[in-house]
Each structure stands twice: as C-alpha cells, then as structure tokens.
Amino acid sequence: MDNKKIFELIKKSKENDMKAVFELIMTFEDLINKESLVNGRFNQECKDYIIDNLLKQIKNFKKF
C-alpha cells in the first residue's frame, strides 16, 4: 500500500471513520502480529495492547 493511501486512512481514522480504522489495522496486521511475539509465541494480549496504542496515537495526531 502506498503512503498516500495510508495517509488518507489515518486522516479518516482521526475523524472516527471506523471502516478506515479497521482497514488501517488490517494494513499493518502482519507487522502487528510479528511484534506480538513473547518468547517466540504469539500473544493476543500483546497484540491488543499494540492496537490500542496505535488507536490512541492516531487520536493524538495534529489536524491535517
């Protein structure tokens, strides 16, 4: 996915477009899953934590 599309998804996510939020999470799902490993095993709690923090950070972005 190109940067322009990601930018648009973030912009829409900031405006509470839930479809854009979902699409943004799905775009980065492989990376999120990769970073959700604890001792080499997938950890759902870790994944939830990453997604929660991603959503919080999107809300903290300045207006575009």
PDB file of N, H, CA, C and O in Angstrom:
ATOM      1  N   MET A   1       0.848  -1.167   0.000  1.00  0.00           N
ATOM      2  CA  MET A   1       0.000   0.000   0.000  1.00  0.00           C
ATOM      3  C   MET A   1       0.903   1.242   0.000  1.00  0.00           C
ATOM      4  O   MET A   1       1.911   1.290   0.705  1.00  0.00           O
ATOM      5  N   ASP A   2       0.530   2.220  -0.784  1.00  0.00           N
ATOM      6  H   ASP A   2      -0.289   2.181  -1.357  1.00  0.00           H
ATOM      7  CA  ASP A   2       1.379   3.406  -0.879  1.00  0.00           C
ATOM      8  C   ASP A   2       1.113   4.397   0.265  1.00  0.00           C
ATOM      9  O   ASP A   2       0.102   4.310   0.961  1.00  0.00           O
ATOM     10  N   ASN A   3       2.024   5.312   0.431  1.00  0.00           N
ATOM     11  H   ASN A   3       2.846   5.382  -0.135  1.00  0.00           H
ATOM     12  CA  ASN A   3       1.954   6.272   1.532  1.00  0.00           C
ATOM     13  C   ASN A   3       0.730   7.167   1.456  1.00  0.00           C
ATOM     14  O   ASN A   3       0.171   7.542   2.487  1.00  0.00           O
ATOM     15  N   LYS A   4       0.308   7.513   0.253  1.00  0.00           N
ATOM     16  H   LYS A   4       0.761   7.209  -0.584  1.00  0.00           H
ATOM     17  CA  LYS A   4      -0.863   8.382   0.096  1.00  0.00           C
ATOM     18  C   LYS A   4      -2.114   7.697   0.644  1.00  0.00           C
ATOM     19  O   LYS A   4      -2.930   8.331   1.314  1.00  0.00           O
ATOM     20  N   LYS A   5      -2.262   6.415   0.361  1.00  0.00           N
ATOM     21  H   LYS A   5      -1.600   5.900  -0.183  1.00  0.00           H
ATOM     22  CA  LYS A   5      -3.412   5.645   0.846  1.00  0.00           C
ATOM     23  C   LYS A   5      -3.375   5.541   2.370  1.00  0.00           C
ATOM     24  O   LYS A   5      -4.402   5.688   3.033  1.00  0.00           O
ATOM     25  N   ILE A   6      -2.187   5.286   2.920  1.00  0.00           N
ATOM     26  H   ILE A   6      -1.353   5.167   2.381  1.00  0.00           H
ATOM     27  CA  ILE A   6      -2.049   5.200   4.383  1.00  0.00           C
ATOM     28  C   ILE A   6      -2.384   6.541   5.018  1.00  0.00           C
ATOM     29  O   ILE A   6      -3.070   6.593   6.039  1.00  0.00           O
ATOM     30  N   PHE A   7      -1.899   7.632   4.417  1.00  0.00           N
ATOM     31  H   PHE A   7      -1.341   7.590   3.588  1.00  0.00           H
ATOM     32  CA  PHE A   7      -2.207   8.971   4.915  1.00  0.00           C
ATOM     33  C   PHE A   7      -3.708   9.202   4.956  1.00  0.00           C
ATOM     34  O   PHE A   7      -4.233   9.714   5.945  1.00  0.00           O
ATOM     35  N   GLU A   8      -4.399   8.828   3.891  1.00  0.00           N
ATOM     36  H   GLU A   8      -3.973   8.412   3.087  1.00  0.00           H
ATOM     37  CA  GLU A   8      -5.852   9.004   3.833  1.00  0.00           C
ATOM     38  C   GLU A   8      -6.557   8.161   4.900  1.00  0.00           C
ATOM     39  O   GLU A   8      -7.518   8.618   5.518  1.00  0.00           O
ATOM     40  N   LEU A   9      -6.084   6.939   5.114  1.00  0.00           N
ATOM     41  H   LEU A   9      -5.303   6.567   4.612  1.00  0.00           H
ATOM     42  CA  LEU A   9      -6.677   6.085   6.145  1.00  0.00           C
ATOM     43  C   LEU A   9      -6.486   6.689   7.535  1.00  0.00           C
ATOM     44  O   LEU A   9      -7.400   6.664   8.359  1.00  0.00           O
ATOM     45  N   ILE A  10      -5.308   7.224   7.788  1.00  0.00           N
ATOM     46  H   ILE A  10      -4.565   7.244   7.119  1.00  0.00           H
ATOM     47  CA  ILE A  10      -5.053   7.862   9.084  1.00  0.00           C
ATOM     48  C   ILE A  10      -5.943   9.084   9.251  1.00  0.00           C
ATOM     49  O   ILE A  10      -6.521   9.294  10.317  1.00  0.00           O
ATOM     50  N   LYS A  11      -6.051   9.878   8.217  1.00  0.00           N
ATOM     51  H   LYS A  11      -5.581   9.708   7.351  1.00  0.00           H
ATOM     52  CA  LYS A  11      -6.895  11.078   8.259  1.00  0.00           C
ATOM     53  C   LYS A  11      -8.354  10.707   8.561  1.00  0.00           C
ATOM     54  O   LYS A  11      -8.995  11.334   9.404  1.00  0.00           O
ATOM     55  N   LYS A  12      -8.864   9.700   7.879  1.00  0.00           N
ATOM     56  H   LYS A  12      -8.343   9.191   7.195  1.00  0.00           H
ATOM     57  CA  LYS A  12     -10.242   9.261   8.110  1.00  0.00           C
ATOM     58  C   LYS A  12     -10.399   8.629   9.487  1.00  0.00           C
ATOM     59  O   LYS A  12     -11.429   8.800  10.139  1.00  0.00           O
ATOM     60  N   SER A  13      -9.375   7.897   9.928  1.00  0.00           N
ATOM     61  H   SER A  13      -8.539   7.758   9.397  1.00  0.00           H
ATOM     62  CA  SER A  13      -9.421   7.283  11.262  1.00  0.00           C
ATOM     63  C   SER A  13      -9.496   8.351  12.341  1.00  0.00           C
ATOM     64  O   SER A  13     -10.215   8.196  13.328  1.00  0.00           O
ATOM     65  N   LYS A  14      -8.760   9.424  12.155  1.00  0.00           N
ATOM     66  H   LYS A  14      -8.175   9.550  11.353  1.00  0.00           H
ATOM     67  CA  LYS A  14      -8.780  10.533  13.104  1.00  0.00           C
ATOM     68  C   LYS A  14     -10.178  11.150  13.177  1.00  0.00           C
ATOM     69  O   LYS A  14     -10.568  11.694  14.210  1.00  0.00           O
ATOM     70  N   GLU A  15     -10.920  11.064  12.088  1.00  0.00           N
ATOM     71  H   GLU A  15     -10.603  10.623  11.249  1.00  0.00           H
ATOM     72  CA  GLU A  15     -12.293  11.597  12.024  1.00  0.00           C
ATOM     73  C   GLU A  15     -13.321  10.557  12.458  1.00  0.00           C
ATOM     74  O   GLU A  15     -14.515  10.724  12.208  1.00  0.00           O
ATOM     75  N   ASN A  16     -12.867   9.485  13.106  1.00  0.00           N
ATOM     76  H   ASN A  16     -11.897   9.350  13.309  1.00  0.00           H
ATOM     77  CA  ASN A  16     -13.719   8.414  13.644  1.00  0.00           C
ATOM     78  C   ASN A  16     -14.425   7.585  12.583  1.00  0.00           C
ATOM     79  O   ASN A  16     -15.521   7.080  12.824  1.00  0.00           O
ATOM     80  N   ASP A  17     -13.818   7.438  11.421  1.00  0.00           N
ATOM     81  H   ASP A  17     -12.927   7.848  11.226  1.00  0.00           H
ATOM     82  CA  ASP A  17     -14.342   6.552  10.381  1.00  0.00           C
ATOM     83  C   ASP A  17     -13.900   5.129  10.739  1.00  0.00           C
ATOM     84  O   ASP A  17     -12.740   4.770  10.535  1.00  0.00           O
ATOM     85  N   MET A  18     -14.810   4.331  11.263  1.00  0.00           N
ATOM     86  H   MET A  18     -15.752   4.623  11.429  1.00  0.00           H
ATOM     87  CA  MET A  18     -14.464   3.002  11.762  1.00  0.00           C
ATOM     88  C   MET A  18     -14.003   2.057  10.646  1.00  0.00           C
ATOM     89  O   MET A  18     -13.182   1.171  10.882  1.00  0.00           O
ATOM     90  N   LYS A  19     -14.524   2.245   9.449  1.00  0.00           N
ATOM     91  H   LYS A  19     -15.190   2.965   9.257  1.00  0.00           H
ATOM     92  CA  LYS A  19     -14.079   1.425   8.323  1.00  0.00           C
ATOM     93  C   LYS A  19     -12.598   1.703   8.037  1.00  0.00           C
ATOM     94  O   LYS A  19     -11.828   0.779   7.775  1.00  0.00           O
ATOM     95  N   ALA A  20     -12.211   2.966   8.089  1.00  0.00           N
ATOM     96  H   ALA A  20     -12.837   3.717   8.302  1.00  0.00           H
ATOM     97  CA  ALA A  20     -10.810   3.338   7.865  1.00  0.00           C
ATOM     98  C   ALA A  20      -9.926   2.797   8.984  1.00  0.00           C
ATOM     99  O   ALA A  20      -8.809   2.346   8.729  1.00  0.00           O
ATOM    100  N   VAL A  21     -10.413   2.839  10.213  1.00  0.00           N
ATOM    101  H   VAL A  21     -11.320   3.205  10.421  1.00  0.00           H
ATOM    102  CA  VAL A  21      -9.657   2.294  11.347  1.00  0.00           C
ATOM    103  C   VAL A  21      -9.395   0.809  11.116  1.00  0.00           C
ATOM    104  O   VAL A  21      -8.268   0.337  11.265  1.00  0.00           O
ATOM    105  N   PHE A  22     -10.438   0.087  10.753  1.00  0.00           N
ATOM    106  H   PHE A  22     -11.353   0.470  10.632  1.00  0.00           H
ATOM    107  CA  PHE A  22     -10.307  -1.351  10.503  1.00  0.00           C
ATOM    108  C   PHE A  22      -9.325  -1.613   9.363  1.00  0.00           C
ATOM    109  O   PHE A  22      -8.468  -2.491   9.464  1.00  0.00           O
ATOM    110  N   GLU A  23      -9.454  -0.851   8.288  1.00  0.00           N
ATOM    111  H   GLU A  23     -10.150  -0.138   8.207  1.00  0.00           H
ATOM    112  CA  GLU A  23      -8.574  -1.046   7.128  1.00  0.00           C
ATOM    113  C   GLU A  23      -7.125  -0.725   7.494  1.00  0.00           C
ATOM    114  O   GLU A  23      -6.205  -1.388   7.015  1.00  0.00           O
ATOM    115  N   LEU A  24      -6.919   0.278   8.330  1.00  0.00           N
ATOM    116  H   LEU A  24      -7.667   0.816   8.718  1.00  0.00           H
ATOM    117  CA  LEU A  24      -5.570   0.629   8.769  1.00  0.00           C
ATOM    118  C   LEU A  24      -4.958  -0.492   9.594  1.00  0.00           C
ATOM    119  O   LEU A  24      -3.793  -0.846   9.411  1.00  0.00           O
ATOM    120  N   ILE A  25      -5.744  -1.044  10.498  1.00  0.00           N
ATOM    121  H   ILE A  25      -6.690  -0.757  10.647  1.00  0.00           H
ATOM    122  CA  ILE A  25      -5.256  -2.172  11.305  1.00  0.00           C
ATOM    123  C   ILE A  25      -4.941  -3.363  10.413  1.00  0.00           C
ATOM    124  O   ILE A  25      -3.918  -4.022  10.601  1.00  0.00           O
ATOM    125  N   MET A  26      -5.800  -3.646   9.453  1.00  0.00           N
ATOM    126  H   MET A  26      -6.630  -3.111   9.300  1.00  0.00           H
ATOM    127  CA  MET A  26      -5.563  -4.768   8.548  1.00  0.00           C
ATOM    128  C   MET A  26      -4.322  -4.540   7.685  1.00  0.00           C
ATOM    129  O   MET A  26      -3.614  -5.491   7.354  1.00  0.00           O
ATOM    130  N   THR A  27      -4.057  -3.295   7.323  1.00  0.00           N
ATOM    131  H   THR A  27      -4.632  -2.522   7.592  1.00  0.00           H
ATOM    132  CA  THR A  27      -2.880  -2.971   6.528  1.00  0.00           C
ATOM    133  C   THR A  27      -1.603  -3.343   7.271  1.00  0.00           C
ATOM    134  O   THR A  27      -0.645  -3.831   6.671  1.00  0.00           O
ATOM    135  N   PHE A  28      -1.597  -3.111   8.572  1.00  0.00           N
ATOM    136  H   PHE A  28      -2.376  -2.714   9.060  1.00  0.00           H
ATOM    137  CA  PHE A  28      -0.408  -3.365   9.380  1.00  0.00           C
ATOM    138  C   PHE A  28      -0.501  -4.650  10.202  1.00  0.00           C
ATOM    139  O   PHE A  28       0.313  -4.863  11.099  1.00  0.00           O
ATOM    140  N   GLU A  29      -1.469  -5.499   9.914  1.00  0.00           N
ATOM    141  H   GLU A  29      -2.131  -5.325   9.184  1.00  0.00           H
ATOM    142  CA  GLU A  29      -1.679  -6.698  10.718  1.00  0.00           C
ATOM    143  C   GLU A  29      -0.452  -7.614  10.755  1.00  0.00           C
ATOM    144  O   GLU A  29      -0.115  -8.142  11.815  1.00  0.00           O
ATOM    145  N   ASP A  30       0.209  -7.806   9.633  1.00  0.00           N
ATOM    146  H   ASP A  30      -0.065  -7.376   8.773  1.00  0.00           H
ATOM    147  CA  ASP A  30       1.392  -8.679   9.633  1.00  0.00           C
ATOM    148  C   ASP A  30       2.477  -8.137  10.565  1.00  0.00           C
ATOM    149  O   ASP A  30       3.089  -8.896  11.316  1.00  0.00           O
ATOM    150  N   LEU A  31       2.711  -6.841  10.516  1.00  0.00           N
ATOM    151  H   LEU A  31       2.215  -6.224   9.905  1.00  0.00           H
ATOM    152  CA  LEU A  31       3.712  -6.231  11.386  1.00  0.00           C
ATOM    153  C   LEU A  31       3.275  -6.302  12.848  1.00  0.00           C
ATOM    154  O   LEU A  31       4.085  -6.593  13.729  1.00  0.00           O
ATOM    155  N   ILE A  32       2.004  -6.038  13.100  1.00  0.00           N
ATOM    156  H   ILE A  32       1.346  -5.802  12.385  1.00  0.00           H
ATOM    157  CA  ILE A  32       1.478  -6.116  14.468  1.00  0.00           C
ATOM    158  C   ILE A  32       1.639  -7.532  15.005  1.00  0.00           C
ATOM    159  O   ILE A  32       2.083  -7.721  16.138  1.00  0.00           O
ATOM    160  N   ASN A  33       1.284  -8.520  14.204  1.00  0.00           N
ATOM    161  H   ASN A  33       0.924  -8.366  13.284  1.00  0.00           H
ATOM    162  CA  ASN A  33       1.433  -9.917  14.633  1.00  0.00           C
ATOM    163  C   ASN A  33       2.901 -10.266  14.894  1.00  0.00           C
ATOM    164  O   ASN A  33       3.220 -10.964  15.857  1.00  0.00           O
ATOM    165  N   LYS A  34       3.781  -9.775  14.032  1.00  0.00           N
ATOM    166  H   LYS A  34       3.522  -9.208  13.251  1.00  0.00           H
ATOM    167  CA  LYS A  34       5.214 -10.041  14.206  1.00  0.00           C
ATOM    168  C   LYS A  34       5.715  -9.465  15.534  1.00  0.00           C
ATOM    169  O   LYS A  34       6.533 -10.083  16.217  1.00  0.00           O
ATOM    170  N   GLU A  35       5.225  -8.295  15.888  1.00  0.00           N
ATOM    171  H   GLU A  35       4.561  -7.793  15.334  1.00  0.00           H
ATOM    172  CA  GLU A  35       5.662  -7.637  17.119  1.00  0.00           C
ATOM    173  C   GLU A  35       4.885  -8.123  18.348  1.00  0.00           C
ATOM    174  O   GLU A  35       5.143  -7.668  19.463  1.00  0.00           O
ATOM    175  N   SER A  36       3.945  -9.036  18.152  1.00  0.00           N
ATOM    176  H   SER A  36       3.735  -9.406  17.246  1.00  0.00           H
ATOM    177  CA  SER A  36       3.127  -9.566  19.253  1.00  0.00           C
ATOM    178  C   SER A  36       3.652 -10.899  19.777  1.00  0.00           C
ATOM    179  O   SER A  36       2.917 -11.656  20.410  1.00  0.00           O
ATOM    180  N   LEU A  37       4.903 -11.175  19.516  1.00  0.00           N
ATOM    181  H   LEU A  37       5.501 -10.559  19.002  1.00  0.00           H
ATOM    182  CA  LEU A  37       5.502 -12.419  19.981  1.00  0.00           C
ATOM    183  C   LEU A  37       6.167 -12.199  21.334  1.00  0.00           C
ATOM    184  O   LEU A  37       6.880 -11.217  21.539  1.00  0.00           O
ATOM    185  N   VAL A  38       5.923 -13.119  22.243  1.00  0.00           N
ATOM    186  H   VAL A  38       5.344 -13.917  22.077  1.00  0.00           H
ATOM    187  CA  VAL A  38       6.570 -13.118  23.553  1.00  0.00           C
ATOM    188  C   VAL A  38       7.233 -14.479  23.698  1.00  0.00           C
ATOM    189  O   VAL A  38       6.566 -15.513  23.665  1.00  0.00           O
ATOM    190  N   ASN A  39       8.540 -14.468  23.859  1.00  0.00           N
ATOM    191  H   ASN A  39       9.081 -13.628  23.886  1.00  0.00           H
ATOM    192  CA  ASN A  39       9.319 -15.714  23.925  1.00  0.00           C
ATOM    193  C   ASN A  39       9.063 -16.608  22.708  1.00  0.00           C
ATOM    194  O   ASN A  39       9.000 -17.832  22.819  1.00  0.00           O
ATOM    195  N   GLY A  40       8.917 -15.960  21.539  1.00  0.00           N
ATOM    196  H   GLY A  40       8.969 -14.966  21.449  1.00  0.00           H
ATOM    197  CA  GLY A  40       8.733 -16.704  20.291  1.00  0.00           C
ATOM    198  C   GLY A  40       7.328 -17.201  20.034  1.00  0.00           C
ATOM    199  O   GLY A  40       7.086 -17.874  19.032  1.00  0.00           O
ATOM    200  N   ARG A  41       6.392 -16.885  20.919  1.00  0.00           N
ATOM    201  H   ARG A  41       6.588 -16.339  21.733  1.00  0.00           H
ATOM    202  CA  ARG A  41       4.997 -17.347  20.752  1.00  0.00           C
ATOM    203  C   ARG A  41       4.068 -16.148  20.655  1.00  0.00           C
ATOM    204  O   ARG A  41       4.256 -15.137  21.332  1.00  0.00           O
ATOM    205  N   PHE A  42       3.054 -16.281  19.792  1.00  0.00           N
ATOM    206  H   PHE A  42       2.901 -17.102  19.242  1.00  0.00           H
ATOM    207  CA  PHE A  42       2.072 -15.209  19.631  1.00  0.00           C
ATOM    208  C   PHE A  42       1.332 -14.969  20.940  1.00  0.00           C
ATOM    209  O   PHE A  42       0.954 -15.912  21.636  1.00  0.00           O
ATOM    210  N   ASN A  43       1.129 -13.687  21.268  1.00  0.00           N
ATOM    211  H   ASN A  43       1.436 -12.921  20.703  1.00  0.00           H
ATOM    212  CA  ASN A  43       0.436 -13.308  22.493  1.00  0.00           C
ATOM    213  C   ASN A  43      -0.677 -12.325  22.139  1.00  0.00           C
ATOM    214  O   ASN A  43      -0.400 -11.195  21.734  1.00  0.00           O
ATOM    215  N   GLN A  44      -1.936 -12.746  22.288  1.00  0.00           N
ATOM    216  H   GLN A  44      -2.161 -13.663  22.617  1.00  0.00           H
ATOM    217  CA  GLN A  44      -3.078 -11.914  21.917  1.00  0.00           C
ATOM    218  C   GLN A  44      -3.144 -10.640  22.762  1.00  0.00           C
ATOM    219  O   GLN A  44      -3.512  -9.578  22.260  1.00  0.00           O
ATOM    220  N   GLU A  45      -2.792 -10.746  24.026  1.00  0.00           N
ATOM    221  H   GLU A  45      -2.493 -11.608  24.434  1.00  0.00           H
ATOM    222  CA  GLU A  45      -2.819  -9.574  24.902  1.00  0.00           C
ATOM    223  C   GLU A  45      -1.834  -8.504  24.397  1.00  0.00           C
ATOM    224  O   GLU A  45      -2.127  -7.309  24.435  1.00  0.00           O
ATOM    225  N   CYS A  46      -0.702  -8.944  23.941  1.00  0.00           N
ATOM    226  H   CYS A  46      -0.464  -9.915  23.911  1.00  0.00           H
ATOM    227  CA  CYS A  46       0.292  -8.033  23.388  1.00  0.00           C
ATOM    228  C   CYS A  46      -0.241  -7.369  22.115  1.00  0.00           C
ATOM    229  O   CYS A  46      -0.072  -6.166  21.918  1.00  0.00           O
ATOM    230  N   LYS A  47      -0.883  -8.158  21.259  1.00  0.00           N
ATOM    231  H   LYS A  47      -1.020  -9.136  21.419  1.00  0.00           H
ATOM    232  CA  LYS A  47      -1.468  -7.612  20.026  1.00  0.00           C
ATOM    233  C   LYS A  47      -2.528  -6.575  20.364  1.00  0.00           C
ATOM    234  O   LYS A  47      -2.566  -5.510  19.747  1.00  0.00           O
ATOM    235  N   ASP A  48      -3.381  -6.863  21.326  1.00  0.00           N
ATOM    236  H   ASP A  48      -3.351  -7.728  21.828  1.00  0.00           H
ATOM    237  CA  ASP A  48      -4.419  -5.923  21.734  1.00  0.00           C
ATOM    238  C   ASP A  48      -3.805  -4.623  22.253  1.00  0.00           C
ATOM    239  O   ASP A  48      -4.303  -3.531  21.978  1.00  0.00           O
ATOM    240  N   TYR A  49      -2.721  -4.761  23.004  1.00  0.00           N
ATOM    241  H   TYR A  49      -2.316  -5.647  23.228  1.00  0.00           H
ATOM    242  CA  TYR A  49      -2.015  -3.598  23.543  1.00  0.00           C
ATOM    243  C   TYR A  49      -1.460  -2.730  22.412  1.00  0.00           C
ATOM    244  O   TYR A  49      -1.579  -1.505  22.455  1.00  0.00           O
ATOM    245  N   ILE A  50      -0.862  -3.350  21.413  1.00  0.00           N
ATOM    246  H   ILE A  50      -0.765  -4.345  21.378  1.00  0.00           H
ATOM    247  CA  ILE A  50      -0.303  -2.619  20.279  1.00  0.00           C
ATOM    248  C   ILE A  50      -1.406  -1.886  19.523  1.00  0.00           C
ATOM    249  O   ILE A  50      -1.255  -0.710  19.190  1.00  0.00           O
ATOM    250  N   ILE A  51      -2.503  -2.567  19.252  1.00  0.00           N
ATOM    251  H   ILE A  51      -2.626  -3.522  19.522  1.00  0.00           H
ATOM    252  CA  ILE A  51      -3.615  -1.943  18.522  1.00  0.00           C
ATOM    253  C   ILE A  51      -4.203  -0.802  19.329  1.00  0.00           C
ATOM    254  O   ILE A  51      -4.487   0.261  18.778  1.00  0.00           O
ATOM    255  N   ASP A  52      -4.387  -1.003  20.615  1.00  0.00           N
ATOM    256  H   ASP A  52      -4.156  -1.867  21.062  1.00  0.00           H
ATOM    257  CA  ASP A  52      -4.928   0.046  21.481  1.00  0.00           C
ATOM    258  C   ASP A  52      -4.038   1.282  21.439  1.00  0.00           C
ATOM    259  O   ASP A  52      -4.529   2.405  21.323  1.00  0.00           O
ATOM    260  N   ASN A  53      -2.738   1.072  21.531  1.00  0.00           N
ATOM    261  H   ASN A  53      -2.339   0.160  21.625  1.00  0.00           H
ATOM    262  CA  ASN A  53      -1.815   2.207  21.493  1.00  0.00           C
ATOM    263  C   ASN A  53      -1.769   2.866  20.120  1.00  0.00           C
ATOM    264  O   ASN A  53      -1.625   4.085  20.026  1.00  0.00           O
ATOM    265  N   LEU A  54      -1.890   2.083  19.066  1.00  0.00           N
ATOM    266  H   LEU A  54      -2.008   1.093  19.143  1.00  0.00           H
ATOM    267  CA  LEU A  54      -1.957   2.650  17.722  1.00  0.00           C
ATOM    268  C   LEU A  54      -3.150   3.585  17.611  1.00  0.00           C
ATOM    269  O   LEU A  54      -3.026   4.695  17.092  1.00  0.00           O
ATOM    270  N   LEU A  55      -4.299   3.144  18.094  1.00  0.00           N
ATOM    271  H   LEU A  55      -4.400   2.242  18.515  1.00  0.00           H
ATOM    272  CA  LEU A  55      -5.508   3.969  18.027  1.00  0.00           C
ATOM    273  C   LEU A  55      -5.375   5.235  18.873  1.00  0.00           C
ATOM    274  O   LEU A  55      -5.834   6.303  18.467  1.00  0.00           O
ATOM    275  N   LYS A  56      -4.756   5.122  20.035  1.00  0.00           N
ATOM    276  H   LYS A  56      -4.384   4.254  20.365  1.00  0.00           H
ATOM    277  CA  LYS A  56      -4.532   6.295  20.879  1.00  0.00           C
ATOM    278  C   LYS A  56      -3.613   7.298  20.190  1.00  0.00           C
ATOM    279  O   LYS A  56      -3.844   8.506  20.254  1.00  0.00           O
ATOM    280  N   GLN A  57      -2.590   6.803  19.542  1.00  0.00           N
ATOM    281  H   GLN A  57      -2.403   5.823  19.489  1.00  0.00           H
ATOM    282  CA  GLN A  57      -1.650   7.702  18.874  1.00  0.00           C
ATOM    283  C   GLN A  57      -2.290   8.396  17.681  1.00  0.00           C
ATOM    284  O   GLN A  57      -1.989   9.559  17.411  1.00  0.00           O
ATOM    285  N   ILE A  58      -3.158   7.710  16.972  1.00  0.00           N
ATOM    286  H   ILE A  58      -3.402   6.765  17.191  1.00  0.00           H
ATOM    287  CA  ILE A  58      -3.871   8.342  15.856  1.00  0.00           C
ATOM    288  C   ILE A  58      -4.705   9.501  16.376  1.00  0.00           C
ATOM    289  O   ILE A  58      -4.748  10.561  15.751  1.00  0.00           O
ATOM    290  N   LYS A  59      -5.367   9.315  17.513  1.00  0.00           N
ATOM    291  H   LYS A  59      -5.332   8.454  18.020  1.00  0.00           H
ATOM    292  CA  LYS A  59      -6.178  10.373  18.098  1.00  0.00           C
ATOM    293  C   LYS A  59      -5.325  11.572  18.499  1.00  0.00           C
ATOM    294  O   LYS A  59      -5.818  12.700  18.505  1.00  0.00           O
ATOM    295  N   ASN A  60      -4.049  11.349  18.836  1.00  0.00           N
ATOM    296  H   ASN A  60      -3.649  10.433  18.831  1.00  0.00           H
ATOM    297  CA  ASN A  60      -3.157  12.437  19.250  1.00  0.00           C
ATOM    298  C   ASN A  60      -2.534  13.188  18.082  1.00  0.00           C
ATOM    299  O   ASN A  60      -1.898  14.220  18.294  1.00  0.00           O
ATOM    300  N   PHE A  61      -2.701  12.696  16.845  1.00  0.00           N
ATOM    301  H   PHE A  61      -3.218  11.857  16.673  1.00  0.00           H
ATOM    302  CA  PHE A  61      -2.136  13.392  15.697  1.00  0.00           C
ATOM    303  C   PHE A  61      -2.743  14.780  15.595  1.00  0.00           C
ATOM    304  O   PHE A  61      -3.904  14.993  15.944  1.00  0.00           O
ATOM    305  N   LYS A  62      -1.952  15.707  15.118  1.00  0.00           N
ATOM    306  H   LYS A  62      -1.009  15.534  14.834  1.00  0.00           H
ATOM    307  CA  LYS A  62      -2.459  17.052  14.870  1.00  0.00           C
ATOM    308  C   LYS A  62      -3.397  17.004  13.673  1.00  0.00           C
ATOM    309  O   LYS A  62      -3.374  16.053  12.891  1.00  0.00           O
ATOM    310  N   LYS A  63      -4.220  18.036  13.538  1.00  0.00           N
ATOM    311  H   LYS A  63      -4.239  18.808  14.174  1.00  0.00           H
ATOM    312  CA  LYS A  63      -5.127  18.084  12.391  1.00  0.00           C
ATOM    313  C   LYS A  63      -4.321  18.214  11.105  1.00  0.00           C
ATOM    314  O   LYS A  63      -3.245  18.811  11.080  1.00  0.00           O
ATOM    315  N   PHE A  64      -4.864  17.645  10.050  1.00  0.00           N
ATOM    316  H   PHE A  64      -5.739  17.159  10.071  1.00  0.00           H
ATOM    317  CA  PHE A  64      -4.198  17.684   8.748  1.00  0.00           C
ATOM    318  C   PHE A  64      -4.671  18.887   7.972  1.00  0.00           C
ATOM    319  O   PHE A  64      -4.231  19.107   6.844  1.00  0.00           O
TER     320      PHE A  64
END
